[in-house]
Amino acid sequence: MSTRVNHVSIARFLPMVAVLLLSPQAYSQDQPASPGLKENPIAALKAFEPAPGQEYELGAGDEITVEVVARPEISGKHTIGPDGEITMPGAGSIKIADMTRAQAADAIQAELSKLYSNAKVSVGVDKYTSNKVILMGAVEHPGPISFEETPTLLEVISRGGQQLTPAAAAGAGQKTATPGMPEQVSIYRGTTMLTVQLKELVDKGDPLANMRLKRNDIVYVPSAKDRYVSVMGEVGHPGTIQLTSNSTLADLLAEAGGPLDKAGRNPKIQIVSRSTGKSRVIAFNDIKSTKELDLTLLPGDVIYVPQSGFDHFGYVLQELGPLITAGSLGGLAVATR
């Protein structure tokens, strides 16, 4: 079922459009002449997933036992501090965070060897507290989740409970939730972000749906209300349309009423990314062909069907892309005929 918003006139953007039409940048030579090959998202997922069998690395808050052979007076339990250090009798502070148990034992042994001959050290983990993944977004139980072993994506999602409905996620006081798998999730690791089409992977039985995560990863589950695209230009019903993992460009155009006669027999469909402002052009007749086209769509994308013989506004959209926000897409998605 589609959702369309038609409440702001595009006239407010016309002065900007006029300037861009006269600007050389509006006819950028970077504009692709033809659709590119579709990127392989599976390759990106595999590159993002840590290697299997990686040893656990100690972190702040982990509770450990340090055993020193024949030295019970300095053996004992420790909690790794926020600075990543423990304090050993006589040796003082020793940094062991981000080390494996064997590496930590070697570091402690190296310090103790300055005081004791033949010091043999082993390190065991009594309680894993630093191995956390943070779950955020439209789920019942957001927050940090601790794991004793390598966390996986499906484990994180399952611990978060069901996905909230748009009303509940907006704080409307409702407790209702949507059972099943989120359409997509985003994983943040440092300055890197990866979008995972989770439901699609689960439906296909792809093991990457349960990809391994790293400590301190952030998993974000967007609300269903945030997943839409805007279809503009020479179509029967311009507006915003819900995007699912099964949506195709042909489906979205059909839901928008399909191209009108003014678009011509084979209009050049332009897809503009809201996040980057970049655009790509796809001939309408190629959408259902056997060609391998870049038909990947993301929430917030703009699909523009130009009038036959007038493609300039498509280039203007490329310039307007960075200025389009989630709140203004609905306003831009009014009839442009």
ChimeraX attribute file (.defattr): number of C-alpha atoms within 10 A of each C-alpha:
attribute: neighborCount
match mode: 1-to-1
recipient: residues
	/A:1	5
	/A:2	12
	/A:3	13
	/A:4	20
	/A:5	17
	/A:6	16
	/A:7	12
	/A:8	14
	/A:9	15
	/A:10	14
	/A:11	11
	/A:12	11
	/A:13	11
	/A:14	11
	/A:15	10
	/A:16	13
	/A:17	19
	/A:18	12
	/A:19	11
	/A:20	21
	/A:21	17
	/A:22	10
	/A:23	12
	/A:24	9
	/A:25	14
	/A:26	21
	/A:27	17
	/A:28	12
	/A:29	9
	/A:30	9
	/A:31	14
	/A:32	13
	/A:33	10
	/A:34	12
	/A:35	16
	/A:36	14
	/A:37	11
	/A:38	11
	/A:39	12
	/A:40	8
	/A:41	14
	/A:42	13
	/A:43	9
	/A:44	13
	/A:45	16
	/A:46	13
	/A:47	10
	/A:48	18
	/A:49	14
	/A:50	14
	/A:51	10
	/A:52	8
	/A:53	7
	/A:54	9
	/A:55	12
	/A:56	17
	/A:57	18
	/A:58	24
	/A:59	24
	/A:60	20
	/A:61	19
	/A:62	20
	/A:63	19
	/A:64	20
	/A:65	16
	/A:66	21
	/A:67	19
	/A:68	21
	/A:69	13
	/A:70	12
	/A:71	13
	/A:72	10
	/A:73	9
	/A:74	16
	/A:75	17
	/A:76	13
	/A:77	16
	/A:78	18
	/A:79	20
	/A:80	23
	/A:81	17
	/A:82	11
	/A:83	12
	/A:84	19
	/A:85	18
	/A:86	20
	/A:87	15
	/A:88	17
	/A:89	10
	/A:90	11
	/A:91	16
	/A:92	11
	/A:93	14
	/A:94	16
	/A:95	16
	/A:96	24
	/A:97	23
	/A:98	14
	/A:99	18
	/A:100	17
	/A:101	21
	/A:102	15
	/A:103	17
	/A:104	23
	/A:105	20
	/A:106	18
	/A:107	16
	/A:108	26
	/A:109	19
	/A:110	15
	/A:111	17
	/A:112	22
	/A:113	13
	/A:114	11
	/A:115	11
	/A:116	11
	/A:117	8
	/A:118	12
	/A:119	17
	/A:120	18
	/A:121	21
	/A:122	18
	/A:123	19
	/A:124	15
	/A:125	17
	/A:126	13
	/A:127	13
	/A:128	19
	/A:129	18
	/A:130	21
	/A:131	24
	/A:132	22
	/A:133	22
	/A:134	19
	/A:135	22
	/A:136	20
	/A:137	19
	/A:138	25
	/A:139	26
	/A:140	20
	/A:141	18
	/A:142	19
	/A:143	16
	/A:144	16
	/A:145	19
	/A:146	17
	/A:147	16
	/A:148	13
	/A:149	10
	/A:150	17
	/A:151	21
	/A:152	18
	/A:153	20
	/A:154	17
	/A:155	14
	/A:156	22
	/A:157	23
	/A:158	14
	/A:159	14
	/A:160	22
	/A:161	17
	/A:162	19
	/A:163	26
	/A:164	25
	/A:165	20
	/A:166	19
	/A:167	15
	/A:168	18
	/A:169	22
	/A:170	13
	/A:171	9
	/A:172	9
	/A:173	9
	/A:174	13
	/A:175	12
	/A:176	15
	/A:177	18
	/A:178	16
	/A:179	11
	/A:180	11
	/A:181	17
	/A:182	23
	/A:183	21
	/A:184	20
	/A:185	22
	/A:186	18
	/A:187	20
	/A:188	16
	/A:189	16
	/A:190	9
	/A:191	5
	/A:192	8
	/A:193	14
	/A:194	15
	/A:195	16
	/A:196	20
	/A:197	17
	/A:198	22
	/A:199	19
	/A:200	18
	/A:201	18
	/A:202	16
	/A:203	10
	/A:204	10
	/A:205	11
	/A:206	13
	/A:207	9
	/A:208	18
	/A:209	20
	/A:210	18
	/A:211	17
	/A:212	18
	/A:213	22
	/A:214	17
	/A:215	18
	/A:216	17
	/A:217	19
	/A:218	21
	/A:219	25
	/A:220	20
	/A:221	22
	/A:222	21
	/A:223	22
	/A:224	20
	/A:225	14
	/A:226	13
	/A:227	19
	/A:228	25
	/A:229	28
	/A:230	29
	/A:231	32
	/A:232	27
	/A:233	26
	/A:234	25
	/A:235	26
	/A:236	19
	/A:237	21
	/A:238	29
	/A:239	27
	/A:240	29
	/A:241	23
	/A:242	18
	/A:243	23
	/A:244	19
	/A:245	16
	/A:246	9
	/A:247	12
	/A:248	15
	/A:249	17
	/A:250	14
	/A:251	12
	/A:252	20
	/A:253	23
	/A:254	14
	/A:255	18
	/A:256	22
	/A:257	15
	/A:258	19
	/A:259	23
	/A:260	19
	/A:261	13
	/A:262	16
	/A:263	21
	/A:264	16
	/A:265	12
	/A:266	13
	/A:267	24
	/A:268	24
	/A:269	24
	/A:270	24
	/A:271	27
	/A:272	28
	/A:273	23
	/A:274	24
	/A:275	15
	/A:276	12
	/A:277	18
	/A:278	19
	/A:279	22
	/A:280	21
	/A:281	21
	/A:282	21
	/A:283	13
	/A:284	20
	/A:285	12
	/A:286	14
	/A:287	17
	/A:288	10
	/A:289	9
	/A:290	7
	/A:291	10
	/A:292	12
	/A:293	17
	/A:294	15
	/A:295	18
	/A:296	12
	/A:297	20
	/A:298	18
	/A:299	18
	/A:300	23
	/A:301	26
	/A:302	29
	/A:303	28
	/A:304	27
	/A:305	29
	/A:306	26
	/A:307	22
	/A:308	16
	/A:309	11
	/A:310	9
	/A:311	16
	/A:312	15
	/A:313	20
	/A:314	25
	/A:315	21
	/A:316	20
	/A:317	26
	/A:318	27
	/A:319	23
	/A:320	19
	/A:321	20
	/A:322	15
	/A:323	15
	/A:324	21
	/A:325	12
	/A:326	15
	/A:327	8
	/A:328	13
	/A:329	25
	/A:330	27
	/A:331	21
	/A:332	27
	/A:333	27
	/A:334	23
	/A:335	18
	/A:336	17
	/A:337	14
